[in-house]
Amino acid sequence: MSASTATSLFFTLSTPPKPSIKTHPSLPPILLRRSISSPQPLLQSRPSIPPPAASAAASTVDSGQEASATSKTPPLLPFRVGHGFDLHRLEPGLPLIIGGVDIPHDRGCEAHSDGDVLLHCVVDAILGALGLPDIGQIFPDTDPRWRGARSSVFMREAVRLMHEAGYELGNLDATLILQKPKLSPHKEAIRANLCEMLGADPSVVNLKAKTHEKVDSLGENRSVAAHTVVLLMRK
C-alpha cells in the first residue's frame, strides 16, 4: 500500500459521518431549521387559569347585600309628587258631597263612606306621593267603621301621615269631571275647605271643573270623577 493511499484511508476512518437530515416537504424552511436545531415546541402552553366563579359570586352577594341594605332606608327626597283618581256612580236620592260641601242635586254618589269623590282623590294623591297604600287599603269598604263616614276623617289621616314623614304641601291641582250640576257657585267654598283641611294657603290650591261633553257615564250624568296632582315639599 502506498503512503498516499494509507493517509487517505486514515482520514476517512477518523472523520465521523455527518448526521443525515430528513427532509420535510410540508414544512417551510424556517420551521424546518427550528425543528432540527431545537426539539422544543413552537407554542409554549400556558398554565390553565381557573374561572373566576367564586370571586364573581362573592361580588354578586356583596352587591346584593349592599342593594338590600340601601333599599331598607328610603331616600330623603326634597320633594315628592302624587296623582289621585276617583270615580263614583251617581244614584237618585243620595246626597252629593264634593270637597266637604253639600251640593244640591237630584242624585248623589253611591259609596261605603259619604262618597266625596274629590277628597278621596286628594287622599290617594297624598298617599301615593308618600309611597303608601291607597285609600281602599287603609280605609277598606269592608270595615263597618267607615260606613257613612265623612271623608274629612280620611283627609286628616293623610295630612297626619304627610307631616309625620317630614313633608308639607307644595301645591295641589284638582280637576272635577261631571255633567251636572254646575260647580261654579260652589268652587270657592270647596277650595276654602281644601285649604283648611290641608293647612295650606289658597295660592297653592287650585280647583277646576269640567263637563264630559255628554260622553259615556260622566257625560250622561250617571257618574262623577276627579283627578288630583300634589307636590309635597320636605320641611
Backbone bond lengths (Angstrom), bond angles and torsions (degrees), N, CA, C in turn:
res aa  C-N    CA-C-N  psi(-1)  N-CA   C-N-CA  omega(-1)  CA-C   N-CA-C  phi
1 M - - - 1.479 - - 1.515 106.91 -
2 S 1.304 115.68 135.21 1.461 119.47 -179.49 1.510 110.38 -78.71
3 A 1.329 116.07 163.13 1.472 121.35 -178.64 1.512 111.16 -64.55
4 S 1.309 119.23 -39.26 1.481 121.53 -178.68 1.513 111.13 -67.71
5 T 1.309 116.24 -36.24 1.471 119.70 179.30 1.511 110.34 -68.13
6 A 1.343 116.88 -39.77 1.470 121.04 179.23 1.506 110.90 -65.41
7 T 1.328 118.00 -40.92 1.479 121.34 179.83 1.513 110.60 -63.95
8 S 1.320 117.30 -43.23 1.475 121.39 179.74 1.511 111.02 -63.11
9 L 1.326 116.22 -40.50 1.465 119.87 179.52 1.517 111.00 -66.67
10 F 1.364 117.24 -35.90 1.470 121.45 179.76 1.524 110.98 -63.19
11 F 1.331 117.17 -46.83 1.470 120.23 -179.34 1.517 111.89 -67.06
12 T 1.309 116.39 -32.63 1.469 119.82 179.11 1.508 110.89 -67.09
13 L 1.349 117.94 -40.32 1.466 121.40 -178.45 1.514 111.96 -77.44
14 S 1.356 118.29 -31.51 1.479 120.06 -175.60 1.520 113.38 -84.78
15 T 1.320 119.92 -18.38 1.480 121.89 -179.29 1.515 109.15 -86.26
16 P 1.358 117.81 121.65 1.485 120.09 -178.47 1.515 110.21 -68.15
17 P 1.296 115.81 145.86 1.475 118.69 -179.51 1.524 110.98 -69.88
18 K 1.327 116.69 144.23 1.473 121.93 177.36 1.521 109.32 -72.90
19 P 1.371 115.82 140.03 1.474 117.79 179.58 1.513 110.56 -66.24
20 S 1.310 113.08 141.94 1.465 117.60 179.73 1.520 109.62 -77.82
21 I 1.296 117.97 138.58 1.474 124.33 -178.92 1.508 108.03 -106.99
22 K 1.324 113.38 119.38 1.458 117.88 177.48 1.523 109.19 -81.81
23 T 1.242 115.51 136.67 1.466 120.19 179.78 1.515 109.70 -85.24
24 H 1.327 114.17 145.59 1.471 121.84 177.13 1.510 107.31 -120.67
25 P 1.283 116.46 91.37 1.471 118.08 -174.72 1.520 112.91 -63.41
26 S 1.354 118.01 -21.40 1.467 119.01 -176.90 1.512 112.85 -85.89
27 L 1.361 119.17 -11.48 1.460 121.83 -177.90 1.514 110.33 -101.05
28 P 1.349 116.99 141.42 1.468 118.92 174.11 1.510 109.81 -69.07
29 P 1.331 118.11 161.87 1.471 121.81 -174.90 1.509 113.82 -56.64
30 I 1.376 118.08 -39.91 1.470 118.55 -175.85 1.512 110.94 -67.05
31 L 1.349 117.75 -38.59 1.458 120.36 177.93 1.516 110.85 -71.94
32 L 1.326 115.94 -31.57 1.458 119.45 178.01 1.515 110.49 -64.22
33 R 1.355 116.70 -41.54 1.461 119.76 179.49 1.513 110.72 -65.19
34 R 1.373 116.81 -39.59 1.459 119.67 -179.55 1.520 110.89 -66.40
35 S 1.306 117.04 -39.38 1.462 119.34 -178.63 1.509 111.52 -67.44
36 I 1.307 116.31 -26.08 1.465 119.16 179.72 1.508 110.59 -83.35
37 S 1.364 116.14 -43.60 1.458 119.38 -173.62 1.508 112.97 -79.26
38 S 1.345 117.72 -28.39 1.457 119.06 -176.40 1.512 109.66 -139.78
39 P 1.324 117.23 128.10 1.464 119.66 -179.83 1.516 112.83 -81.52
40 Q 1.383 118.86 -1.18 1.454 121.60 -177.58 1.527 110.23 -70.32
41 P 1.326 118.25 147.99 1.468 120.46 178.12 1.518 110.72 -67.13
42 L 1.339 115.96 154.34 1.461 120.61 -178.35 1.520 111.49 -68.79
43 L 1.336 118.88 -40.13 1.465 123.05 -178.86 1.512 108.94 -110.82
44 Q 1.320 115.52 117.53 1.453 119.98 178.31 1.528 108.79 -76.83
45 S 1.316 117.48 130.84 1.466 120.52 178.54 1.517 109.89 -75.21
46 R 1.360 116.25 134.85 1.455 120.90 179.54 1.517 110.15 -86.94
47 P 1.329 116.76 149.56 1.467 118.14 177.26 1.527 110.14 -64.29
48 S 1.321 116.47 140.20 1.464 120.43 -177.85 1.518 110.59 -68.25
49 I 1.354 116.30 139.98 1.464 122.64 179.94 1.518 107.92 -107.82
50 P 1.315 117.81 120.93 1.468 118.87 -178.56 1.517 110.48 -64.76
51 P 1.342 118.64 144.93 1.472 121.01 179.65 1.514 110.58 -64.27
52 P 1.354 117.06 145.29 1.473 120.36 -176.04 1.516 111.96 -80.76
53 A 1.333 116.52 51.28 1.461 119.31 -177.31 1.513 111.07 -68.38
54 A 1.330 116.10 -43.57 1.460 119.31 -176.65 1.516 110.99 -65.20
55 S 1.358 115.67 -44.84 1.459 117.86 -178.72 1.513 111.20 -66.64
56 A 1.362 116.73 -36.95 1.465 119.34 178.77 1.512 110.61 -65.67
57 A 1.351 115.67 -41.45 1.464 118.66 179.27 1.512 110.83 -63.84
58 A 1.347 115.73 -41.70 1.464 119.07 179.24 1.512 110.91 -62.62
59 S 1.355 115.22 -40.31 1.459 118.99 179.22 1.517 111.21 -63.67
60 T 1.366 115.33 -39.91 1.464 119.52 179.40 1.512 111.03 -64.40
61 V 1.329 116.31 -42.28 1.466 120.01 179.60 1.514 110.57 -63.48
62 D 1.356 115.43 -44.52 1.460 118.74 179.90 1.518 110.91 -61.33
63 S 1.353 116.50 -42.75 1.456 119.97 -179.63 1.515 110.48 -64.59
64 G 1.358 115.83 -40.83 1.457 119.50 179.58 1.505 111.94 -63.93
65 Q 1.359 116.08 -41.39 1.458 119.25 179.17 1.516 110.71 -65.62
66 E 1.342 115.59 -38.90 1.463 118.99 179.51 1.518 111.05 -65.69
67 A 1.367 116.38 -42.69 1.466 119.74 179.32 1.513 110.79 -64.92
68 S 1.365 115.51 -39.33 1.454 119.14 179.75 1.516 110.98 -64.41
69 A 1.338 115.39 -41.95 1.460 119.06 -179.81 1.518 110.83 -65.43
70 T 1.351 115.48 -36.85 1.460 119.05 -179.69 1.518 111.27 -68.83
71 S 1.365 116.46 -38.30 1.456 119.74 -176.05 1.517 112.49 -69.97
72 K 1.326 117.79 -17.71 1.458 120.07 -179.19 1.522 111.43 -72.09
73 T 1.316 117.29 -25.54 1.457 121.08 -178.89 1.525 109.21 -111.53
74 P 1.342 118.28 106.97 1.466 119.36 -179.23 1.518 110.76 -65.39
75 P 1.313 117.24 146.61 1.468 119.91 -178.93 1.520 111.45 -67.91
76 L 1.317 115.87 145.65 1.460 121.34 176.95 1.527 108.18 -85.98
77 L 1.323 115.32 85.46 1.458 120.60 -175.53 1.524 110.69 -75.11
78 P 1.320 118.03 146.12 1.470 120.04 177.89 1.521 112.33 -69.34
79 F 1.322 117.54 -25.44 1.463 120.76 176.64 1.521 109.20 -153.28
80 R 1.326 115.33 160.87 1.460 122.44 177.84 1.523 109.03 -138.61
81 V 1.330 116.46 146.36 1.464 122.29 -178.90 1.521 108.92 -119.45
82 G 1.331 116.20 136.37 1.460 120.42 178.11 1.519 110.97 -133.95
83 H 1.334 115.34 148.09 1.472 121.30 178.04 1.521 108.83 -121.91
84 G 1.324 116.02 137.65 1.454 120.93 177.54 1.516 111.27 -125.60
85 F 1.334 115.55 147.02 1.465 121.20 175.83 1.521 107.99 -143.01
86 D 1.331 115.19 141.12 1.462 119.26 175.46 1.522 109.05 -151.35
87 L 1.320 114.98 151.63 1.464 121.68 179.17 1.519 108.39 -146.17
88 H 1.326 116.03 136.78 1.463 121.08 177.56 1.528 109.77 -131.63
89 R 1.308 113.90 145.80 1.461 119.83 175.45 1.526 109.12 -78.21
90 L 1.325 116.48 140.90 1.464 122.22 177.54 1.528 109.63 -95.38
91 E 1.327 115.33 131.37 1.461 120.99 179.80 1.528 109.53 -130.12
92 P 1.331 117.87 144.26 1.473 120.75 179.28 1.528 111.82 -62.28
93 G 1.324 114.85 146.82 1.454 120.79 174.39 1.514 115.49 84.80
94 L 1.330 118.82 -0.09 1.467 121.52 179.73 1.529 109.72 -105.40
95 P 1.342 117.55 150.95 1.470 119.44 178.14 1.525 110.97 -72.79
96 L 1.325 116.08 144.71 1.461 121.47 176.21 1.528 107.68 -104.69
97 I 1.331 115.45 109.28 1.466 121.58 -178.17 1.528 107.89 -116.59
98 I 1.325 115.57 122.68 1.465 121.02 -179.58 1.523 108.65 -131.47
99 G 1.318 116.03 120.30 1.460 120.26 -179.54 1.516 112.88 63.65
100 G 1.333 116.34 29.13 1.456 120.53 -179.68 1.516 114.24 80.24
101 V 1.322 117.44 6.87 1.467 122.26 -178.53 1.529 108.85 -112.84
102 D 1.329 116.55 131.18 1.469 121.38 176.44 1.527 109.01 -76.55
103 I 1.326 115.79 120.34 1.460 121.86 -177.99 1.532 108.63 -104.11
104 P 1.328 118.68 122.01 1.469 120.17 178.12 1.536 111.22 -62.51
105 H 1.332 115.92 123.32 1.468 120.81 179.64 1.521 107.81 -163.84
106 D 1.332 116.22 161.22 1.460 119.26 -178.28 1.523 112.74 -84.10
107 R 1.307 117.52 -0.56 1.465 121.59 177.78 1.521 109.99 -150.07
108 G 1.325 115.84 162.66 1.459 120.43 -178.67 1.524 111.28 -143.42
109 C 1.323 116.08 -177.73 1.469 121.60 -174.02 1.521 111.51 -81.25
110 E 1.319 114.81 131.84 1.457 120.45 173.22 1.526 107.86 -86.72
111 A 1.333 116.34 122.23 1.463 120.34 -177.15 1.518 109.50 -162.96
112 H 1.330 115.72 167.76 1.463 120.91 177.48 1.524 110.33 -72.17
113 S 1.343 115.87 -39.05 1.473 120.72 177.09 1.526 108.11 -94.36
114 D 1.339 116.92 -148.21 1.468 118.95 178.78 1.528 112.30 -79.46
115 G 1.347 117.35 -4.07 1.462 120.70 174.63 1.511 114.94 72.31
116 D 1.334 117.88 27.85 1.468 120.83 179.84 1.528 108.99 -74.51
117 V 1.324 115.97 97.59 1.459 121.10 -172.68 1.523 112.22 -62.68
118 L 1.339 117.39 -34.48 1.461 119.92 -178.04 1.527 111.55 -71.95
119 L 1.323 117.19 -46.33 1.464 119.19 -179.70 1.526 111.26 -66.47
120 H 1.325 117.37 -37.90 1.469 119.58 176.18 1.527 110.35 -59.48
121 C 1.313 114.79 -40.02 1.461 120.56 -178.75 1.530 111.29 -67.07
122 V 1.328 116.83 -42.63 1.468 120.74 178.93 1.527 110.55 -65.13
123 V 1.325 116.69 -41.82 1.470 120.86 178.38 1.525 110.08 -59.39
124 D 1.326 117.00 -45.83 1.464 120.42 -179.92 1.526 111.75 -63.36
125 A 1.327 117.00 -36.55 1.464 120.08 179.17 1.530 110.93 -65.83
126 I 1.327 116.99 -42.23 1.472 120.44 179.16 1.528 110.46 -66.22
127 L 1.329 116.25 -45.39 1.466 119.73 179.40 1.529 110.58 -62.48
128 G 1.324 116.32 -39.64 1.460 119.73 178.88 1.515 112.05 -64.56
129 A 1.329 117.04 -40.61 1.466 120.50 178.59 1.521 111.25 -63.16
130 L 1.322 116.67 -33.26 1.465 121.04 -179.92 1.525 112.41 -84.27
131 G 1.341 116.95 -5.29 1.456 120.25 -179.09 1.517 112.69 74.52
132 L 1.330 117.20 29.50 1.463 122.24 -178.30 1.527 110.53 -103.66
133 P 1.344 117.46 165.85 1.470 119.99 176.25 1.523 111.52 -60.18
134 D 1.336 115.89 160.54 1.460 119.11 -176.66 1.525 111.42 -78.08
135 I 1.319 114.83 175.53 1.459 121.40 -174.18 1.529 111.80 -61.37
136 G 1.328 117.24 -33.20 1.455 120.54 -179.98 1.514 113.50 -68.20
137 Q 1.332 117.29 -24.05 1.459 120.84 177.87 1.525 111.72 -86.81
138 I 1.316 116.77 -35.95 1.465 120.05 -179.18 1.529 110.86 -79.62
139 F 1.337 116.31 -36.93 1.469 121.37 178.40 1.530 108.58 -124.20
140 P 1.325 118.67 71.91 1.471 120.82 -174.31 1.529 112.24 -66.09
141 D 1.337 115.00 147.25 1.471 118.81 -179.84 1.526 112.24 -76.67
142 T 1.337 116.44 0.84 1.466 120.18 174.45 1.529 111.52 -89.59
143 D 1.332 116.51 -6.60 1.465 121.11 -179.43 1.530 108.85 -92.26
144 P 1.331 117.86 118.23 1.476 120.11 -177.75 1.525 113.44 -63.69
145 R 1.339 117.70 -17.39 1.468 119.34 179.67 1.523 112.00 -62.89
146 W 1.337 116.85 -27.37 1.460 119.80 -174.94 1.526 112.80 -98.77
147 R 1.322 117.83 5.01 1.469 119.50 178.53 1.531 109.52 -67.37
148 G 1.316 115.84 120.04 1.456 121.65 179.71 1.522 114.36 72.24
149 A 1.346 117.68 8.67 1.470 120.25 -176.78 1.522 111.14 -68.79
150 R 1.328 115.66 146.55 1.457 120.34 174.48 1.529 108.91 -70.13
151 S 1.299 116.51 137.50 1.463 120.45 -177.49 1.519 112.60 -70.22
152 S 1.323 117.49 -12.22 1.466 120.05 174.75 1.529 110.70 -62.69
153 V 1.344 117.16 -26.25 1.473 120.96 175.54 1.527 109.80 -62.86
154 F 1.319 116.75 -43.07 1.465 121.07 179.54 1.532 110.58 -67.49
155 M 1.322 115.58 -37.37 1.462 119.70 179.16 1.525 111.23 -63.98
156 R 1.322 116.41 -44.13 1.470 119.48 -179.48 1.527 110.91 -60.77
157 E 1.333 116.49 -39.36 1.464 119.62 179.57 1.528 111.01 -68.16
158 A 1.325 117.48 -40.54 1.467 120.59 178.74 1.527 110.98 -63.93
159 V 1.327 116.65 -41.62 1.467 120.66 178.79 1.530 110.32 -66.36
160 R 1.329 116.65 -38.65 1.465 119.73 177.59 1.529 110.81 -61.63
161 L 1.323 116.48 -44.32 1.468 120.49 178.91 1.528 111.23 -64.43
162 M 1.320 116.34 -36.26 1.463 120.69 178.32 1.527 110.65 -61.71
163 H 1.332 116.92 -48.65 1.468 120.39 -179.85 1.524 111.17 -68.86
164 E 1.319 116.69 -35.98 1.464 120.46 179.23 1.522 110.90 -62.25
165 A 1.332 116.49 -33.64 1.465 120.97 179.04 1.527 112.28 -80.56
166 G 1.341 117.24 -4.76 1.461 120.46 177.53 1.516 114.47 91.36
167 Y 1.343 116.90 24.17 1.464 120.38 -178.84 1.522 111.03 -122.26
168 E 1.323 114.66 161.46 1.455 122.29 172.17 1.521 107.94 -137.86
169 L 1.324 115.87 163.89 1.461 119.40 -176.33 1.522 111.11 -69.77
170 G 1.329 115.76 127.14 1.462 120.66 172.46 1.514 109.60 -84.39
171 N 1.334 115.60 -56.22 1.465 120.56 171.52 1.522 109.59 -164.05
172 L 1.314 115.44 163.30 1.464 122.65 -178.63 1.518 108.26 -134.68
173 D 1.330 115.94 136.75 1.462 121.38 175.47 1.520 107.53 -130.16
174 A 1.330 116.81 119.37 1.465 121.77 -175.62 1.520 110.30 -122.92
175 T 1.337 115.15 144.34 1.463 121.82 176.57 1.522 109.03 -129.00
176 L 1.319 116.25 122.50 1.463 122.59 175.35 1.523 108.96 -98.19
177 I 1.332 116.32 139.85 1.465 120.96 179.54 1.523 108.32 -125.84
178 L 1.313 116.48 113.50 1.465 122.07 175.82 1.523 108.54 -159.95
179 Q 1.314 114.91 148.34 1.461 119.48 -178.02 1.526 111.26 -80.45
180 K 1.324 115.73 -41.10 1.465 122.39 179.21 1.521 108.00 -142.59
181 P 1.338 116.26 152.26 1.468 129.87 -7.80 1.528 110.96 -83.05
182 K 1.312 116.78 175.94 1.457 121.37 175.69 1.526 108.95 -70.73
183 L 1.335 115.86 134.09 1.466 119.76 -176.50 1.526 113.64 -97.61
184 S 1.316 117.36 -2.74 1.473 119.36 -177.79 1.524 113.28 -52.93
185 P 1.343 119.70 -42.51 1.469 118.84 -179.41 1.528 113.77 -68.88
186 H 1.335 117.64 -13.90 1.465 120.73 -173.36 1.533 113.39 -113.84
187 K 1.311 116.98 -3.62 1.466 119.71 -172.88 1.524 113.02 -61.53
188 E 1.315 117.63 -42.97 1.466 119.55 -177.32 1.526 111.49 -67.95
189 A 1.327 117.26 -36.71 1.465 120.11 177.66 1.536 110.22 -66.46
190 I 1.320 116.27 -40.85 1.471 120.35 178.21 1.527 110.01 -64.26
191 R 1.309 116.17 -44.38 1.470 121.13 -178.83 1.529 110.89 -64.15
192 A 1.325 116.72 -40.73 1.469 120.16 178.41 1.526 110.64 -63.45
193 N 1.334 116.67 -38.58 1.465 120.54 177.45 1.527 111.20 -63.13
194 L 1.319 115.62 -43.64 1.467 119.81 179.14 1.529 110.74 -60.80
195 C 1.325 116.64 -44.79 1.467 120.59 -179.25 1.523 110.93 -61.20
196 E 1.329 116.48 -41.11 1.463 120.02 -179.03 1.527 110.94 -66.10
197 M 1.326 117.09 -45.28 1.469 120.11 -177.95 1.526 111.83 -68.54
198 L 1.328 116.54 -33.02 1.462 120.64 -178.60 1.524 112.72 -88.57
199 G 1.329 116.87 -12.02 1.458 120.07 -175.44 1.513 111.14 64.47
200 A 1.334 116.10 39.36 1.465 121.24 -173.56 1.518 111.31 -118.71
201 D 1.316 115.28 154.30 1.458 121.44 175.21 1.532 108.99 -73.87
202 P 1.334 118.35 143.36 1.472 120.43 179.83 1.522 114.20 -56.79
203 S 1.323 117.12 -23.49 1.466 119.51 -178.20 1.529 112.93 -68.92
204 V 1.336 118.00 -15.48 1.468 119.97 -178.19 1.529 111.84 -110.35
205 V 1.330 116.98 9.47 1.470 121.11 179.13 1.523 108.39 -121.34
206 N 1.326 115.97 117.31 1.465 120.69 -178.11 1.524 109.95 -119.21
207 L 1.328 116.02 141.62 1.466 121.37 -178.04 1.521 109.27 -135.13
208 K 1.332 115.74 129.33 1.463 122.03 177.40 1.523 108.45 -125.71
209 A 1.322 116.64 151.80 1.464 121.65 177.27 1.522 108.90 -133.63
210 K 1.337 115.53 135.29 1.461 120.76 -177.99 1.524 110.08 -137.31
211 T 1.329 115.36 152.01 1.462 119.87 170.23 1.525 108.04 -86.29
212 H 1.328 116.07 177.02 1.465 120.19 177.83 1.520 111.00 -116.40
213 E 1.331 115.12 25.26 1.468 122.51 175.15 1.530 112.43 51.73
214 K 1.340 115.11 37.79 1.470 122.32 176.57 1.534 113.18 59.55
215 V 1.337 115.62 26.74 1.467 121.07 179.67 1.523 109.57 -103.12
216 D 1.306 117.99 136.07 1.468 129.01 178.74 1.527 112.06 51.82
217 S 1.337 117.03 -160.22 1.470 120.19 -172.60 1.524 112.23 -64.29
218 L 1.341 117.41 -33.00 1.464 119.75 178.62 1.528 110.75 -66.47
219 G 1.313 116.17 -44.97 1.460 120.03 -178.74 1.512 113.51 -74.52
220 E 1.328 116.78 -16.89 1.465 120.93 179.63 1.523 112.07 -97.79
221 N 1.325 117.37 13.37 1.467 123.12 177.14 1.530 111.89 62.65
222 R 1.340 115.87 32.54 1.462 119.93 177.68 1.524 112.25 -107.45
223 S 1.335 116.79 -5.21 1.465 120.23 178.91 1.520 109.88 -158.07
224 V 1.331 115.13 167.91 1.459 122.68 177.25 1.526 107.16 -138.22
225 A 1.333 116.89 144.20 1.464 120.78 -176.91 1.523 110.06 -138.38
226 A 1.332 114.73 163.78 1.470 120.37 178.52 1.518 109.80 -148.54
227 H 1.325 115.12 145.20 1.469 123.69 171.69 1.526 107.66 -121.65
228 T 1.320 116.24 140.67 1.466 120.06 179.04 1.523 109.99 -141.87
229 V 1.324 115.64 139.00 1.463 121.95 172.46 1.524 107.58 -123.23
230 V 1.341 116.41 131.27 1.466 120.26 177.99 1.521 109.63 -123.52
231 L 1.308 114.69 146.62 1.460 122.50 172.25 1.523 107.37 -115.86
232 L 1.326 116.19 120.81 1.459 121.48 177.79 1.520 108.72 -104.10
233 M 1.330 116.45 133.06 1.463 122.19 -179.32 1.524 109.53 -110.07
234 R 1.331 115.34 140.99 1.454 119.32 177.50 1.525 109.65 -69.71
235 K 1.333 115.86 136.37 1.471 120.23 -178.31 1.526 110.92 -68.72
